[in-house]
Amino acid sequence: MWERIRSFIFFESPLQSELISRDFSDTHLHFQREFPHWSLEATRKKVVFEFWFKEVFLHYFMILSLATIATMPFLYNQHYLFLSINIAGFLSFLVLLFRIYWPAYFTDFLPKLDTIIAERQNIQEAELELKKCKRSQFSIPTLTIIYYVFSKTSGIPILPANDHSAALLNKLFGADRDKLKQNLSRLCQLSKLSPKERAEMQKGIDIGREFFETLGCSPALTILDQLDLKLQKV
């Protein structure tokens, strides 16, 4: 409790990195629900506003209130109480502004806030780049077909449809593990495929054929033809 009181009195709480990061995240998520294209810069302005009009004025009001309560028993002339509070409050605010609030904002709060925003921007850019890669990447059924052909042409046994195999292919393709596992299972159970699953596999074979034709790999095309024939028989 004493640590919290001391941290509040010396205006340390609003400058904690964890608190700034949490407030930034909460504020950003709140406005993104209403405005899907809400920017990080807009959230920055909101957080700065809250710093001055919430943290600073709450701290100043509490300090002034405590000081007033502490000095009231020693005031013999109550007529000048309101005037004294106004004068002392104004002067003390100027002192706190230039000695604590202003330096804390520019040398501590703002650098931490800008660092948090820079980290968010890096994450957003990485996510955007990943989405671009995902758009150009083959579908998971096609990736599974390509893996199947590479295994056949190299003489490596096909991986069983389990979590370990899915995790291994996930490292290779960066695709969803569960879907990789499902598509491995489909290769072993062609007779149990639904019409939708057969259509997805057929599309994967067609795209895979284009891929290996570009590479000029004749053995791969033969394996695809055999797989296509098995699928057609089913």
Backbone hydrogen bonds in HBPLUS format (Angstrom, degrees):
<---DONOR---> <-ACCEPTOR-->    atom                        ^
c    i                          cat <-CA-CA->   ^        H-A-AA   ^      H-
h    n   atom  resd res      DA  || num        DHA   H-A  angle D-A-AA Bond
n    s   type  num  typ     dist DA aas  dist angle  dist       angle   num
A0005-ILE N   A0001-MET O   2.94 MM   4  6.27 160.6  1.98 152.4 157.9     1
A0006-ARG N   A0002-TRP O   2.80 MM   4  5.97 166.5  1.82 153.2 157.3     2
A0007-SER N   A0003-GLU O   2.82 MM   4  5.91 156.2  1.88 141.4 148.8     3
A0008-PHE N   A0004-ARG O   2.89 MM   4  6.08 148.8  1.99 143.6 151.9     4
A0009-ILE N   A0005-ILE O   2.89 MM   4  6.11 170.3  1.90 156.4 158.8     5
A0010-PHE N   A0006-ARG O   3.02 MM   4  6.12 165.2  2.04 150.9 154.7     6
A0012-GLU N   A0007-SER O   2.76 MM   5  4.91 176.1  1.76 160.7 159.7     7
A0011-PHE N   A0008-PHE O   3.06 MM   3  5.01 160.5  2.10 106.0 110.1     8
A0015-LEU N   A0012-GLU O   3.08 MM   3  5.41 149.9  2.17 110.5 119.9     9
A0016-GLN N   A0013-SER O   3.22 MM   3  5.64 171.3  2.22 120.8 120.9    10
A0020-ILE N   A0016-GLN O   3.01 MM   4  6.30 162.4  2.04 157.8 162.9    11
A0021-SER N   A0017-SER O   2.90 MM   4  6.05 164.5  1.93 152.0 156.4    12
A0022-ARG N   A0018-GLU O   2.95 MM   4  6.09 157.1  2.00 144.7 151.1    13
A0023-ASP N   A0019-LEU O   2.93 MM   4  6.08 165.5  1.95 150.4 154.5    14
A0024-PHE N   A0020-ILE O   2.91 MM   4  6.05 155.2  1.97 146.2 153.7    15
A0025-SER N   A0021-SER O   2.97 MM   4  6.16 162.6  2.00 147.3 151.7    16
A0026-ASP N   A0022-ARG O   2.89 MM   4  6.07 169.7  1.90 155.5 158.4    17
A0027-THR N   A0023-ASP O   2.93 MM   4  5.97 162.9  1.96 145.8 151.0    18
A0028-HIS N   A0024-PHE O   2.90 MM   4  6.01 161.4  1.94 148.9 154.6    19
A0029-LEU N   A0025-SER O   2.94 MM   4  6.08 167.9  1.96 154.1 157.1    20
A0030-HIS N   A0026-ASP O   2.97 MM   4  6.03 154.4  2.04 143.3 150.9    21
A0031-PHE N   A0027-THR O   3.16 MM   4  6.40 163.2  2.19 151.7 154.0    22
A0032-GLN N   A0028-HIS O   2.93 MM   4  6.02 143.0  2.07 143.8 155.0    23
A0033-ARG N   A0029-LEU O   3.20 MM   4  6.34 141.6  2.36 143.4 149.9    24
A0034-GLU N   A0031-PHE O   3.20 MM   3  5.27 128.3  2.48  95.3 107.8    25
A0035-PHE N   A0031-PHE O   2.70 MM   4  5.84 159.9  1.74 152.3 159.5    26
A0038-TRP N   A0035-PHE O   2.94 MM   3  5.33 147.4  2.04 130.8 128.1    27
A0043-THR N   A0039-SER O   3.26 MM   4  6.61 153.2  2.33 140.5 147.3    28
A0044-ARG N   A0040-LEU O   2.90 MM   4  6.18 148.6  2.00 143.9 153.2    29
A0045-LYS N   A0041-GLU O   3.14 MM   4  6.46 153.5  2.21 145.3 150.4    30
A0046-LYS N   A0042-ALA O   3.18 MM   4  6.50 152.4  2.26 142.9 150.3    31
A0047-VAL N   A0043-THR O   2.90 MM   4  6.17 160.2  1.94 155.9 160.8    32
A0048-VAL N   A0044-ARG O   2.92 MM   4  6.14 159.3  1.97 151.7 157.3    33
A0049-PHE N   A0045-LYS O   2.96 MM   4  6.10 156.7  2.02 142.9 149.5    34
A0050-GLU N   A0046-LYS O   2.94 MM   4  6.22 157.5  2.00 147.4 153.4    35
A0051-PHE N   A0047-VAL O   2.95 MM   4  6.18 144.1  2.08 141.3 151.3    36
A0052-TRP N   A0048-VAL O   3.19 MM   4  6.54 159.4  2.24 152.6 155.2    37
A0053-PHE N   A0049-PHE O   2.86 MM   4  5.96 172.9  1.87 162.2 164.2    38
A0054-LYS N   A0050-GLU O   2.85 MM   4  4.98 125.3  2.15 129.2 134.7    39
A0055-GLU N   A0050-GLU O   3.16 MM   5  6.70 152.6  2.23 152.4 160.5    40
A0056-VAL N   A0051-PHE O   2.91 MM   5  6.22 158.0  1.96 158.7 165.9    41
A0058-LEU N   A0054-LYS O   2.98 MM   4  5.68 145.2  2.10 133.2 143.4    42
A0059-HIS N   A0055-GLU O   2.98 MM   4  6.02 159.8  2.02 143.8 149.6    43
A0060-TYR N   A0056-VAL O   2.89 MM   4  6.14 165.1  1.91 152.5 157.1    44
A0061-PHE N   A0057-PHE O   2.85 MM   4  5.83 161.7  1.88 142.0 147.6    45
A0062-MET N   A0058-LEU O   2.99 MM   4  6.11 159.1  2.04 146.5 152.0    46
A0063-ILE N   A0059-HIS O   2.99 MM   4  6.19 163.5  2.01 152.1 156.7    47
A0064-LEU N   A0060-TYR O   2.89 MM   4  6.04 164.9  1.91 153.2 157.7    48
A0065-SER N   A0061-PHE O   2.88 MM   4  5.97 155.3  1.94 143.8 151.1    49
A0066-LEU N   A0062-MET O   2.92 MM   4  6.08 164.0  1.95 150.2 154.2    50
A0067-ALA N   A0063-ILE O   2.98 MM   4  6.15 158.0  2.03 146.1 152.5    51
A0068-THR N   A0064-LEU O   2.91 MM   4  6.08 154.8  1.98 146.4 153.3    52
A0069-ILE N   A0065-SER O   2.93 MM   4  6.14 165.8  1.95 153.0 156.6    53
A0070-ALA N   A0066-LEU O   2.97 MM   4  6.08 153.8  2.04 143.6 151.2    54
A0071-THR N   A0067-ALA O   3.09 MM   4  6.24 140.2  2.26 141.0 150.3    55
A0072-MET N   A0068-THR O   2.99 MM   4  6.00 133.4  2.21 148.0 158.8    56
A0074-PHE N   A0071-THR O   3.05 MM   3  5.52 146.1  2.17 114.0 123.9    57
A0075-LEU N   A0072-MET O   3.13 MM   3  5.34 169.0  2.14 114.2 117.5    58
A0081-LEU N   A0078-GLN O   3.17 MM   3  5.06 165.5  2.19 105.4 108.3    59
A0084-SER N   A0080-TYR O   2.86 MM   4  5.90 155.0  1.92 146.7 154.5    60
A0085-ILE N   A0081-LEU O   2.89 MM   4  6.11 157.4  1.94 152.3 158.3    61
A0086-ASN N   A0082-PHE O   3.05 MM   4  6.30 159.1  2.10 147.3 152.5    62
A0087-ILE N   A0083-LEU O   3.03 MM   4  6.24 167.2  2.04 151.7 154.9    63
A0088-ALA N   A0084-SER O   2.86 MM   4  5.90 168.9  1.87 152.3 155.8    64
A0089-GLY N   A0085-ILE O   2.70 MM   4  5.55 149.8  1.79 139.9 150.0    65
A0090-PHE N   A0086-ASN O   2.95 MM   4  6.00 158.4  1.99 142.5 147.8    66
A0091-LEU N   A0087-ILE O   3.06 MM   4  6.28 168.8  2.07 152.3 155.2    67
A0092-SER N   A0088-ALA O   2.82 MM   4  5.88 159.7  1.86 147.1 153.7    68
A0093-PHE N   A0089-GLY O   2.91 MM   4  5.96 148.9  2.01 141.3 149.7    69
A0094-LEU N   A0090-PHE O   3.14 MM   4  6.41 156.6  2.19 146.2 151.6    70
A0095-VAL N   A0091-LEU O   3.08 MM   4  6.40 155.5  2.14 145.5 152.2    71
A0096-LEU N   A0092-SER O   2.85 MM   4  6.10 166.8  1.87 152.3 155.8    72
A0097-LEU N   A0093-PHE O   2.73 MM   4  5.82 155.1  1.79 149.1 156.9    73
A0098-PHE N   A0094-LEU O   3.10 MM   4  6.25 167.3  2.12 149.2 150.8    74
A0099-ARG N   A0095-VAL O   2.87 MM   4  5.81 139.9  2.03 145.6 157.3    75
A0100-ILE N   A0096-LEU O   2.79 MM   4  5.17 153.7  1.86 134.8 141.2    76
A0101-TYR N   A0096-LEU O   2.89 MM   5  6.19 151.9  1.97 147.6 155.2    77
A0102-TRP N   A0097-LEU O   2.76 MM   5  5.50 161.7  1.80 150.2 155.8    78
A0104-ALA N   A0100-ILE O   2.89 MM   4  5.81 157.2  1.94 151.7 159.4    79
A0105-TYR N   A0101-TYR O   2.90 MM   4  6.01 151.2  1.99 148.2 155.9    80
A0106-PHE N   A0102-TRP O   3.16 MM   4  6.38 169.3  2.17 157.9 158.9    81
A0107-THR N   A0103-PRO O   2.88 MM   4  5.71 160.2  1.92 151.4 157.2    82
A0108-ASP N   A0104-ALA O   3.09 MM   4  5.18 137.1  2.28 124.9 132.0    83
A0109-PHE N   A0104-ALA O   2.86 MM   5  6.18 166.6  1.88 161.0 164.7    84
A0110-LEU N   A0105-TYR O   2.84 MM   5  5.69 164.0  1.86 156.0 160.0    85
A0112-LYS N   A0108-ASP O   3.27 MM   4  6.34 161.0  2.31 146.9 152.2    86
A0113-LEU N   A0109-PHE O   2.91 MM   4  6.13 159.4  1.95 154.2 160.9    87
A0114-ASP N   A0110-LEU O   2.88 MM   4  6.05 165.1  1.90 156.8 160.3    88
A0115-THR N   A0111-PRO O   2.99 MM   4  6.13 146.1  2.11 140.1 149.3    89
A0116-ILE N   A0112-LYS O   3.00 MM   4  6.27 155.7  2.06 148.7 154.6    90
A0117-ILE N   A0113-LEU O   2.99 MM   4  6.29 158.2  2.04 150.0 155.9    91
A0118-ALA N   A0114-ASP O   2.92 MM   4  6.09 154.4  1.98 142.1 149.1    92
A0119-GLU N   A0115-THR O   2.99 MM   4  6.25 153.5  2.06 146.3 153.1    93
A0120-ARG N   A0116-ILE O   2.99 MM   4  6.31 157.0  2.05 147.4 153.6    94
A0121-GLN N   A0117-ILE O   2.87 MM   4  6.13 155.0  1.93 150.5 157.6    95
A0122-ASN N   A0118-ALA O   2.99 MM   4  6.24 154.5  2.06 145.8 152.1    96
A0123-ILE N   A0119-GLU O   3.01 MM   4  6.30 154.4  2.08 147.3 154.3    97
A0124-GLN N   A0120-ARG O   2.87 MM   4  6.12 161.7  1.90 151.8 156.8    98
A0125-GLU N   A0121-GLN O   2.88 MM   4  6.08 160.0  1.92 149.6 154.9    99
A0126-ALA N   A0122-ASN O   2.95 MM   4  6.12 154.1  2.01 143.2 150.4   100
A0127-GLU N   A0123-ILE O   2.87 MM   4  6.12 156.9  1.92 150.7 157.3   101
A0128-LEU N   A0124-GLN O   2.86 MM   4  6.08 154.3  1.93 147.4 154.8   102
A0129-GLU N   A0125-GLU O   2.92 MM   4  6.11 156.6  1.97 145.3 151.5   103
A0130-LEU N   A0126-ALA O   2.89 MM   4  6.09 150.9  1.97 143.1 151.6   104
A0131-LYS N   A0127-GLU O   2.91 MM   4  6.18 151.4  2.00 144.5 151.9   105
A0132-LYS N   A0128-LEU O   3.04 MM   4  6.33 152.4  2.12 144.9 152.0   106
A0133-CYS N   A0129-GLU O   3.01 MM   4  6.33 153.6  2.08 144.6 151.6   107
A0134-LYS N   A0130-LEU O   2.85 MM   4  6.11 152.8  1.92 147.3 155.5   108
A0135-ARG N   A0131-LYS O   2.97 MM   4  6.21 148.2  2.07 145.7 153.4   109
A0136-SER N   A0132-LYS O   3.34 MM   4  6.63 148.3  2.44 141.8 148.7   110
A0137-GLN N   A0133-CYS O   2.97 MM   4  6.07 121.5  2.32 140.6 156.5   111
A0137-GLN N   A0134-LYS O   3.28 MM   3  5.01 141.2  2.44  90.8 101.8   112
A0143-LEU N   A0139-SER O   2.89 MM   4  6.20 159.7  1.93 155.0 161.4   113
A0144-THR N   A0140-ILE O   2.90 MM   4  6.08 154.9  1.96 151.9 158.5   114
A0145-ILE N   A0141-PRO O   3.00 MM   4  6.25 153.4  2.07 142.9 149.9   115
A0146-ILE N   A0142-THR O   2.92 MM   4  6.19 161.8  1.95 154.3 158.8   116
A0147-TYR N   A0143-LEU O   2.91 MM   4  6.13 157.2  1.96 145.7 152.2   117
A0148-TYR N   A0144-THR O   2.86 MM   4  6.07 156.2  1.92 145.7 152.7   118
A0149-VAL N   A0145-ILE O   2.93 MM   4  6.25 155.4  1.99 151.1 157.1   119
A0150-PHE N   A0146-ILE O   2.95 MM   4  6.19 165.6  1.97 152.6 156.4   120
A0151-SER N   A0147-TYR O   2.92 MM   4  6.13 156.3  1.97 151.6 158.2   121
A0152-LYS N   A0148-TYR O   3.01 MM   4  6.26 157.4  2.06 146.4 152.3   122
A0153-THR N   A0149-VAL O   2.88 MM   4  6.10 167.2  1.90 159.0 162.1   123
A0154-SER N   A0150-PHE O   3.03 MM   4  6.03 144.0  2.16 140.6 149.5   124
A0155-GLY N   A0151-SER O   2.94 MM   4  5.85 116.3  2.35 136.9 151.3   125
A0156-ILE N   A0151-SER O   2.96 MM   5  4.88 134.8  2.17 143.7 148.2   126
A0155-GLY N   A0152-LYS O   3.35 MM   3  5.16 147.6  2.46  93.2 102.4   127
A0162-ASN N   A0160-PRO O   2.96 MM   2  5.82 123.5  2.29 111.6  95.3   128
A0166-ALA N   A0162-ASN O   3.03 MM   4  6.29 161.2  2.06 151.9 157.7   129
A0167-ALA N   A0163-ASP O   2.89 MM   4  6.08 153.7  1.96 148.1 154.9   130
A0168-LEU N   A0164-HIS O   3.02 MM   4  6.27 149.8  2.11 143.8 152.0   131
A0169-LEU N   A0165-SER O   2.94 MM   4  6.26 161.8  1.97 155.0 159.0   132
A0170-ASN N   A0166-ALA O   2.86 MM   4  5.95 140.4  2.01 139.4 151.2   133
A0171-LYS N   A0167-ALA O   3.24 MM   4  6.51 145.0  2.37 138.9 145.5   134
A0173-PHE N   A0169-LEU O   2.76 MM   4  5.96 170.7  1.77 162.3 163.1   135
A0174-GLY N   A0170-ASN O   2.65 MM   4  4.75 140.5  1.81 126.1 137.5   136
A0180-LEU N   A0176-ASP O   3.06 MM   4  6.25 150.9  2.15 146.4 154.9   137
A0181-LYS N   A0177-ARG O   2.90 MM   4  6.17 157.5  1.96 153.9 160.0   138
A0182-GLN N   A0178-ASP O   2.94 MM   4  6.21 154.0  2.01 144.2 151.5   139
A0183-ASN N   A0179-LYS O   2.96 MM   4  6.16 159.5  2.01 146.4 151.2   140
A0184-LEU N   A0180-LEU O   2.96 MM   4  6.18 148.9  2.06 146.1 154.5   141
A0185-SER N   A0181-LYS O   3.03 MM   4  6.26 155.5  2.10 145.3 152.0   142
A0186-ARG N   A0182-GLN O   2.99 MM   4  6.31 144.4  2.12 142.5 152.6   143
A0187-LEU N   A0183-ASN O   3.24 MM   4  6.48 146.0  2.37 139.8 146.7   144
A0188-CYS N   A0185-SER O   3.14 MM   3  5.37 134.0  2.36 100.4 112.3   145
A0189-GLN N   A0186-ARG O   3.15 MM   3  4.96 143.3  2.29  94.5 105.3   146
A0192-LYS N   A0189-GLN O   3.16 MM   3  5.59 154.8  2.23 110.9 118.2   147
A0193-LEU N   A0190-LEU O   3.39 MM   3  5.56 168.8  2.40 110.4 111.6   148
A0198-ARG N   A0194-SER O   2.86 MM   4  6.13 158.4  1.91 161.0 167.3   149
A0199-ALA N   A0195-PRO O   2.99 MM   4  6.17 152.9  2.06 142.0 149.3   150
A0200-GLU N   A0196-LYS O   3.00 MM   4  6.29 153.4  2.07 146.5 153.4   151
A0201-MET N   A0197-GLU O   2.96 MM   4  6.20 157.4  2.02 146.7 152.8   152
A0202-GLN N   A0198-ARG O   2.82 MM   4  5.99 155.5  1.88 146.9 154.3   153
A0203-LYS N   A0199-ALA O   2.97 MM   4  6.16 156.3  2.03 144.9 151.0   154
A0204-GLY N   A0200-GLU O   2.95 MM   4  6.20 149.2  2.05 139.8 148.9   155
A0205-ILE N   A0201-MET O   2.86 MM   4  6.18 148.8  1.96 148.4 156.6   156
A0206-ASP N   A0202-GLN O   2.98 MM   4  6.26 159.7  2.02 148.9 154.1   157
A0207-ILE N   A0203-LYS O   2.95 MM   4  6.19 165.1  1.97 152.6 156.1   158
A0208-GLY N   A0204-GLY O   2.86 MM   4  5.88 153.9  1.93 140.3 148.8   159
A0209-ARG N   A0205-ILE O   2.83 MM   4  6.03 146.6  1.94 145.3 154.0   160
A0210-GLU N   A0206-ASP O   3.19 MM   4  6.54 154.7  2.26 143.3 148.9   161
A0211-PHE N   A0207-ILE O   2.98 MM   4  6.29 152.5  2.06 146.6 154.8   162
A0212-PHE N   A0208-GLY O   2.96 MM   4  6.25 162.3  1.99 154.4 157.1   163
A0213-GLU N   A0209-ARG O   2.84 MM   4  5.96 144.4  1.97 145.8 156.4   164
A0214-THR N   A0210-GLU O   3.04 MM   4  6.21 151.0  2.13 141.6 148.3   165
A0215-LEU N   A0211-PHE O   3.20 MM   4  6.56 143.8  2.34 135.8 145.7   166
A0216-GLY N   A0212-PHE O   2.88 MM   4  5.98 118.5  2.27 130.0 146.0   167
A0217-CYS N   A0212-PHE O   3.03 MM   5  5.48 168.1  2.05 155.7 157.8   168
A0216-GLY N   A0213-GLU O   3.05 MM   3  4.82 136.1  2.25  90.1 103.1   169
A0221-LEU N   A0217-CYS O   3.38 MM   4  6.73 149.7  2.48 143.7 151.7   170
A0221-LEU N   A0218-SER O   3.05 MM   3  5.13 118.7  2.44  99.0 114.1   171
A0222-THR N   A0218-SER O   3.10 MM   4  6.45 150.2  2.19 153.0 161.2   172
A0223-ILE N   A0219-PRO O   3.12 MM   4  6.43 156.6  2.18 147.3 152.7   173
A0224-LEU N   A0220-ALA O   2.98 MM   4  6.25 154.3  2.05 147.0 154.4   174
A0225-ASP N   A0221-LEU O   2.93 MM   4  6.14 151.5  2.01 142.9 150.6   175
A0226-GLN N   A0222-THR O   3.05 MM   4  6.33 153.6  2.12 145.9 152.5   176
A0227-LEU N   A0223-ILE O   2.96 MM   4  6.22 158.1  2.01 147.8 153.8   177
A0228-ASP N   A0224-LEU O   2.79 MM   4  5.95 155.7  1.85 148.0 155.3   178
A0229-LEU N   A0225-ASP O   2.92 MM   4  6.11 150.0  2.01 142.6 150.5   179
A0230-LYS N   A0226-GLN O   3.02 MM   4  6.32 155.7  2.08 146.4 152.4   180
A0231-LEU N   A0227-LEU O   3.00 MM   4  6.26 156.2  2.06 146.9 153.3   181
A0232-GLN N   A0228-ASP O   2.91 MM   4  6.15 150.6  2.00 145.3 153.4   182
A0233-LYS N   A0229-LEU O   3.01 MM   4  6.22 153.9  2.08 147.4 153.9   183
A0234-VAL N   A0230-LYS O   3.19 MM   4  6.47 150.3  2.28 143.6 150.7   184
